[in-house]
Amino acid sequence: MPDRGDIYLADVNDEVRRLVLVVSNSRFHDLAGRAYVLPAASPRPFPWRIKHEDDVYAADLLQTISTDRLLELSGRAPQAVIRRARVAIQHISS
């Protein structure tokens, strides 16, 4: 089961696959069958874009997808990246 901080190759749209950073926890996934994810995107001005290694994840493009669409575990982001993502999401939603 995916958990917060996991990076997956996911089917985010019709036949479009990209890396996503999972920002919801496994308990939510169990209850809802969905995951909140930040899709990888082209770099834009921060603070809404979260850089991790060579990829940038877009907090401003937060979306939910079915956990069935998380296809292949690709890595894991450290806690510092998750914290930056949560701060960005909080700023956007307030």
N, C-alpha and C positions, 0 to 999 in steps of 0.2 A: 504494500500500500504506500503510495507517495506521501511525503511529509514536507513540512515547511523547509525551504532551503534546497530541495532537490531541483536539479535541472534536467528537463526531459526534452526529447524530440517529440513534438506533439502535432497532431492533426488539428490545426486551429480554424481552418475554413475548408471549403470544398477542395480537397486534394492539395492544400497548401500546408506544408510541414515546416516548422521552424522550432528553434529552441525556445523554451519557456522556463521561467523561474517560478516555482510553486511558492506562494506566500500564505496559503491557508494550511491548517494542521490536519493530521490524519483523522482526528475525531470528527471534524467537519466533513471530511471526505466520506467517512463511514456513514454518517447520518444523511448527507445530501446526495452522495454519488457524484459530486461535482468538486472542482478545485478552482480556487482563485489563482490566476497566473498573470505574470508580466511577460509579454512576448518580447523576444529579441527584436531590436529595431535599429535603424541607422542612428548614429550619435546626433544629438541635438543639445541645445544648452541645458545644463543642469538647473534646478535640482530634480526635475522630473525623470531624468534618465539615470539609471544605476549601472555603473561600470563594474564588471567582474571579469578579470583576466582580459581576453581579447573581445569580449562581447559586451553589449549595452542592452539593458532591459528597460522597457518603457512603462513606468508607473502610470503615466497618463493614458495608457492603453489597457489598463487593468480590465480583465474579463474573466468570466467563469466558463469552464468547459467540463464536459463529462470526464470522469476519471478514466473511462474506457479509451479516451482519445489521447491519453498520455502513453506514448508508444514505447519509448526506449529511454532508460535512465542514462544520462550523459555525464553527470557529475553532481557536485554538491557545493553550494555557496557557503562561505563562513558566516558566522553570526553578525559580523560587522556589515556585511552586504544586506542581510535581512533587516537589520536595524535601519539602514539608510532607506530601504524600500518602504518599510512601515512608516517612517517619518514623511516621506514623499507622498504616500497614499493619504495619510492624515491631513496634510496640507491641502491636497487636491479636494478632499471631501468636506473640508470645513469652510 
